[in-house]
């Protein structure tokens, strides 16, 4: 399972008792929440085929011989208030939690029955007492820790292709939000874009570096739907059919903004909000998707 840090404990109040974290966990840490977390580590660039070579910009976006996945992929976007927590269940069995709520990683790491396979992190230096405790737990449990950047391919099993698109390979921005780990997950013909809390600088870099290759069928709307993270150029390139925001519905930051929702809708996307729909679950067989909401 892969987990990402969020800004709410609600996720764990809802789900810790369910004990569905029985599979190996990979903790994938977003820089977005790292006003309280980040590690000064050495990053090792993985040597893999590039995103452009594997999935060039074609009408379908993927090669036909990759479009016959055997089982269903399930992604749940949890309602955690002004935060992020997305559970990705890969058909091959791996479970990923993208961001995990305030104190979320600590909650998981303190539960010995949760097997954590790996922690992935953007590598931004921002020491705090909370993050120090987080690192100590990782060390005490002898969990694998890895820093990832643009170009790294994530081995989440043979059913999916996953590449990190941001932050940049050789530098980081000063703003913690900009350094959120952004990933493209491709299952069959269906593409999912996870953007964390990236803002203007990271958005512009994605536009310049990847252009139409950031097209996705489902997008986690950047930075809870803020105006600065959802410019028309980005929305036009993504061309998502479904856009999902995770926010509080206004207070305390005004996210998602009405302007952002209008832009995504004008692009042709169906817009879903966790604060309105509750947990949002998307199931895909690699050719089609089904969307279920709590309310």
Residue, then its C-alpha position, 0 to 999 in steps of 0.5 A: x500500500x502507498x500512503x500520502x500525508x494529508x491535513x486531517x485525522x478523519x481518514x484514520x478515525x474512519x478506517x484504522x478499525x477496518x484493518x484493510x492495511x494488511x498488505x505491504x504498505x509503501x508510504x509515498x510522502x508528498x512534499x505538500x504536507x511537509x510543513x511538518x515532514x521531510x528528510x535530508x537524504x541522498x537521492x539515487x536516480x533510477x535507470x528506467x525507460x522514460x515516460x515519453x518512450x513508453x507512452x508517447x502522445x498518441x490519440x489513445x495515449x498508450x500502446x495497444x499491447x498494454x491495454x488488456x489488464x486482467x482485473x480491476x483497479x480501485x482508487x478511493x478518494x477519502x473525505x478528510x476535510x482540508x487534506x488528501x488521502x487516496x487509496x490505490x488498490x492495484x490488481x496484482x495485490x499492492x496497496x498504495x495510500x497517496x497522502x495520509x492525513x495529519x498524524x496519519x503516518x504516525x498512526x499507521x507506523x505505530x500499528x505493528x500489524x500494518x506491514x509497511x514496505x517502503x516510504x517514498x519522499x521528494x527529499x526536501x529538507x524541512x525538519x520538525x519534531x513531527x517529522x523527526x518522530x516519523x523518521x525514527x519510526x521508519x528506522x526502528x521498523x527497518x522500513x525501506x526509504x527512497x527519494x523519488x523525482x521526475x523520471x523515476x518509474x515506480x514498480x507497483x506491479x505488472x498491471x500498471x505503469x507509474x511514473x513520477x512527473x514532479x518535482x524536478x530531478x535536480x532541484x527543488x522549489x522553496x515552497x513545500x507545496x510545489x514539491x509535492x510528488x506528482x504521478x501518472x498512473x496508467x492502467x490499460x487505456x485509463x490514465x490517472x493523474x495525482x498532483x498533490x498540492x502543486x502550485x503555479x511553478x510546478x504546474x508551469x513546469x509540467x506544461x513545458x516538460x510534458x505538454x499533452x502527455x499529461x492528459x488524464x481520464x481522471x485527475x486529482x485537482x491540484x491543491x484542493x482546487x485553488x486558483x493558482x494551481x488550476x490555470x486554463x492551459x493546464x486544464x486544457x492539456x489534461x482534458x480529464x473526463x473526471x476531476x476530483x477535489x479534496x477540500x473543506x468546501x470553503x473554510x478556511x482557505x476557500x478551496x475549491x474555488x468557484x472559478x476552478x470548478x467552472x474551468x474544469x466543467x467548461x473543459x468537459x469534466x465531471x467535477x466531484x468534491x469529497x466534501x459534498x460526495x464523501x468518499x469517492x471510489x473509482x473502479x476500472x477494468x482498464x477500458x472503462x471506469x465506474x464511479x461510486x460515492x457515499x452520498 
